[in-house]
Amino acid sequence: MKHLVRLRVIVFMLVPTMFATGCATTQALWGVKHHQPVSVPSLALSPQGDDILVRYDDRAVSVQSQAYWLFASTNRTKNVPPEFVTETDSTGWLSIPVAILDTLNRTNAYGPTSVDDAALQLTGGISNHADRVWLRRANPKHADSVAAGTNALGTALSITNAPPEHGYYWRLSSSPPRYVSIADLPPERGYYAASFGDQFTLWREGKDVGTYVLPRYKTHAQTTVWRVALTPFTAATDTAIDATIVTIGLVMMGAGGYGM
């Protein structure tokens, strides 16, 4: 049993290393860049009222601002970026309020920003044992809500077992039903939104319009003859790196007394 536990620990240590280094040379050759959102989106309704401009910060190598039309990009293929636009004239634009419902610190541009990361950090910050039990219990007995820390602006967040009748919220889980909410009230009319991780939910006149994911995608350098020619050699290098990592793992297992 101890051998099995140790084997699992070794695999847990080595697999991330293989993913981090195993394709490094090929990705460097092709200039692969992984883009991810690192800010709360800013939303604005166009003067015509027919679409919403989404502005956010994108990070690959460095952080840069991006903007795209929300409804025009709704049916885009997964992992394919929307058509980014440049908007300089903001005359007549109507800003849409966006409530932050997570505890992520986005001042660190290299920090995690996914919905799963946000949920893990939010629930992990709850230290009270009774509150942690309440989060998992289908029929809670002691409360309808628990405190869940504060967002980046210092505003208090709560986790409830029912969404507010008219308010900002994010469904944290469906079984048992749990929702993150904030005391601030949205406007009675028009659009408003709630941000959680790299996603946001949009409402209009109190009705759910939809939940949207900020773009995550990869870009690479232009295809050239020399990149195509060198790819088999870099792939061989990647394979050699993976083989070396596996060998190290086997040596570690042998040193630990694994015998057949």
N, C-alpha and C positions, 0 to 999 in steps of 0.2 A: 504493500500500500504506500509506504514511504517513497519507494522507487517511482511509483506512478505519479505521486504528487510532485516529486522533483522533476520528472519528465515534463509535466505540464508547465511547470515554472520556466524550464529552459525553452520550451516551445513558445511560451508567452513572451519571453525576452527576445527571441531570435526572429520571429515572424515579422514584427514591425521593422526590424533592421533590414530584412530582405525587401520589404515593400519600399523602404526609404532609399535604399542604395541599388537595388537590383535593376532598375530602369534608368538610373541616373545618367549614364553616358549617352544612351539613346535620346533621352529627353533633352539633354544639353545640346546634342547635335542638332536637333530640330527646334531648339529654342522654345520648348513647351512652357507655357505660363498658365497657372491655375488661378482663375479670377474668382473672388468671393466678396460678398457685401460685408462692409465693416461699419455701417452706420444705420441709425433709424431713418427710414425714408421720409422725405418731405413731399407732401402731396399738394397739388394745386389744380383747381378746376379751370379749364380753358374758358376764355370769354364767351365762346359759343355754347359752352355747357355740354359739349358732346363727348369729351374725353378728359382724362386726368393725367397730368404730367407727374411722373415719379422721378424724384431726384435722390441720389444716394451716393455714398463713397464706395468705390471698388478698389480692391487690392489684389495685385499680382506681384510685381516686384516693388512697386511703390503705390501710394494711394492717389487716386484721381477721381474727380466727380463725374458722374454719368447721369443721363436723363433719357427717359423714353416714355412713350404714350402707353398707358395701362391697357385700355380696352383694345387698342389696335394690336397689342402684343399678346393677348390672352390665349390664342391658339398656337403660339409658337412651340416648336419641338423642344422637348426636354434637353437641357444642356447646350442649347443653342441660344446665343444672346439675342435680345430684341434689337430692333433698329434704333440705335442711339441717335439723339437729336441735340441740336444746340439752340437754346432759347435765350435770347438776350432782352427782348421786349416783354416785360411782365405787366404792362398796362391792362387793367381790366381782369387780371387773374384773381381768383378767389382761393385763398389759402384754406386747406382742409385740416382741422385739428387731428393730431395723432397722439394717442396716449401710449406711453411706454409701460408695458406690463411684465417686464422681466427685470432681473437684477444684474444683467451683464454690464461689464465695464468696457465701453467701446473706445475709451481713450487709448487703450492698447490695441493698435491696428492689427496685431498679429494674434489676438486672442480668438477663441472659438465664438461663433455667432449663430450656429444652427439652432433649430427649435429644440432638438434633443439636448444640446448643451445648455440652453436656457432653462429647460425643465429640470435638468439635473442640478444646476446651480441653485435654482429657486427652492426646490424641495430639500436639497442638501443643507441649506442654510437654516432650516427649522430644527432647533435643538431640543425643544420640549418633547419629552417622550410621548405624552398623551396626544399632542398634536400630530406627531408622526404616525401614531396608531390610527388616529381619526382619518388621515389621508387615505389609508388602505381599507378602512372599514366600509362595507356596503351600506349598513344602517347605523350611521353615527349616533351616539347617545348624548354626548356632552356639549356639542356646539353646532351651529350652522355655518360657522366660518372660523378660520384661524389666521393669525398675523403671519405674513410671509416676507418680512423685510421691506426694503424700500428700493425704488428704481434709481436710475442714474441721476435724477433730479431731486432725490430725497423724499419723494412722495410715497406714502405708505401703501403697500399692496396687501390684499387679502385673498385667501383661497376659500371658496364657498362651495356648497353642494347644489347650488342652483344659480343660473345666470340672473343678473339684475334685470328688472322689467324694462328699464331704459337706462343703459349705461355702457361703459367700456368693459369688455371682458374677453377672455381667451379660454377656450375649453382645454383644460390640462389633461383630462382623461375622460373616457366615456363609461368605464366600468372599474370602480364606482365613479359616478359623475362628479367632476371637480372642475371649478372655474377660477381663474385668476381675475380679480377685478380691482377697481380703483374707486375712491370715493368721488372724484371729480365727475361732474355730470356733462354729457355731450350736449350739443345744441339741439333744440327741439325740431329744427328743420334743416334740410340740406344734408351734406355728406359729413361723416366723421369716421375715424379709423382707430384701430388698436394694433400696436406693434409687439411682436413676441419673437425673439430670435431673428431669423432671416425671413420671416413671413409677416403679413399683416392682414387683418380682416377689415372689410369696408362695409359701412352701413349707409343707407339713404332713407331719410324720414323714419328712422328706427327699424327699417327692414334690412336684413342681411343681403348684401349685394354679392359677396364672395370672399374667399381667402386666397391670397396671392403670394407667390414666392419670389423674392428678389433674385436676380440672375446669378447663377454659378455656371461657369463654362471654362473651356480651355482654348487657348490660341497657340498657333505654332508658326514658325518662320516659313517663308515661301519655299515651295518645292524646287530643288535645283538638282542638277546631275550629280554634283559631288556629294550632296546629302544622301541621295539614293544609293550611290556607290559605297559610301562609308557605313550605311546602316547595318549590313551583315556583320561588320567588324565590331561595331559597338554592341550589337545584340550578343555576339560571342563574349564580349567583355562582361556584359551584364550576367550572362549565364555562369561565367567563371566566378564572379563575385558571389552569386547565390550558392554555388558549389562550395566555395570557401566557408561561407557562413554555416552551411549544413555540416561540413567537416568539423568545424569548431564545436558545434553542438554535439556531434558524436563523440568527440574527444572528451568533452565535459561529462557526458553520460558515462563513458568508460572510466574516467577518473573517479566517478562516484560509485563505482563498483557494480555496474550493471552487467550481469552475466546471464547467459542463456542456460 
